Amino acid sequence: MARLYFMRGETQKSIANKVGVTEKTVSRWVDKEGWAEKRAAENITRPELVNKLLITINKLIEQVNESDDPDLISGLGDKLSKLSTTIEKLDKKANVVDAIEVFMAFGKWMQYRSSFDSEITPELLKAINKYQDLYISEQISKKS
């Protein structure tokens, strides 16, 4: 439950009070289990990153078109190549990012259901989170 509260953006102090542990314990969980990184993955989606890169490419092209600076013009190809490579890498990892997004949505749904479905226990949520995390870790290590 603490992980779900953290992923919703609640403070570690609030989480500690809700689940009956110290803030230090919550902090240890956040660090050990990489919750901050997972929360960032939820809030920064692949499409947003791709869009930001495309905007950057557009700005670079506009700067070159408005400039007579030979250094700026000659460096454009290299910059565009690097940005294009980054976009390609993001697309290759889409399946991992998509899985994270689906797992996060599923976690929110499970939390909602737990308010009226007695079969959804903290132990069940913990087991599901464990295997989702294991899946993501294995997928990321395959891509590296």
N, C-alpha and C positions, 0 to 999 in steps of 0.2 A: 504494500500500500504506500509505503514511503516513496518508492520510486515513481509511482503514478502521481503522487502529489508534487514531487520535484519536477516531473515532466510537464505538469500543468503550470509551472512557474511559481510555486509557493516557496516561501523562504525556508531555510533549514531550521530556523527557530520554530516556525509554525508546524513544520513536519514533525519535529521532535515532540512537540506538545501533543499532536494528534495521535502519534503512534506509541507514545510513552517511553521514549528513549532520550538520551542527552543530545545536545547539538553536536557534540564531538563525535558521537556515534554516527549521526547522519552525515557529517562531514567526511568521516572515514568511508562510509558507503559510497558517497559521491565520488571520492578520489579512486577508491579501489575498483569500483565497477564502471567507471567512465561515464557517469550520468550526465555530466556537463557536456561532453562531446555528443552524446546521443540527443540531448535537448537541442544543441546547436544544429544537429542534422535534421531535426524536425522543423526548426524555424528557418533554415536556409536550404531551400530546395534546389535540386538540380536545374529546373527550368529558370529559376531566378538567377542562378550563377551564369547560365548560358546567356540569358538576356543581358546581364551586366557586361559580359565579355563582348557581346555583339554591339552594345552601345559604345564600349571602349574602341572597338574596331572602327565604328562609324566616326567617332571623334578624331581618331588618328587620320583617317582619310580626309576629313574636313580640314584639319590642320595643314596637311600636305597640300591640299588644293588651294588653300589661302596663302601659302608660303612660297617664297622663292629660295629658301634655304636648301642648298644641295645636300647638306648632312641629314636634314630631316627627311628629304625625299629618298635618299639612298638607304636610310635606316628603316623605311616603311616596310619593305619586304620581309626583313628579319622579324620585326615586331608582329606583323600579320601572321607569319609562319608559326611563331610561338603561341599566339593567341588561338590560332586554328588547332594546333596540337592539343592545347588545353581543353578546347571544346570536344575534340575527339575522345580524349581520355574520360571526360565527364560522361559522354555517351556510352563508353564501354563499361563504366561502373553503374550505369543506370539501373541494372537489375538489383544491385545491392541497395542503392538509394531508394528505389521503389519499394523494396522489401521493408526497409526501415520505416518509410512513410505508411505502409500498410500495417505494420506491427503497431505503430503509434496510434493509428485510427482504431485498430482492433482493441488496444489497451484502454482507450477512452470509452469505447463501447462496453467492454467488459466491466469497467468501473461503474458505468451507468447501470448496467444490468445487475451488478452486485447489490444495488440498493433495494431490489425487490426479488432477486433470485437467490434463494438460500444455498443453492448448489455451487455458487461462485464464492469460494472461500479465499481468505488470504493465502492459504497454502496452494490452492489451485493457481492463483494469479502469480505466485512466486515461481511455481514450476513452469508455467507458460513463459514467463519472462526469462527464466534460465535457458530454455531451449531456443527462444528467439535470439537471445544474446549469443549463444553458441553458434547458431546458424549464421548470423551476421559476421562473427569473428572468423569463421571458416571461409565464408565467401570472400571476405576482404583479403585473407591470407592467400587465397587462390589467385586473386587478381594481381598481387604484388610480384 
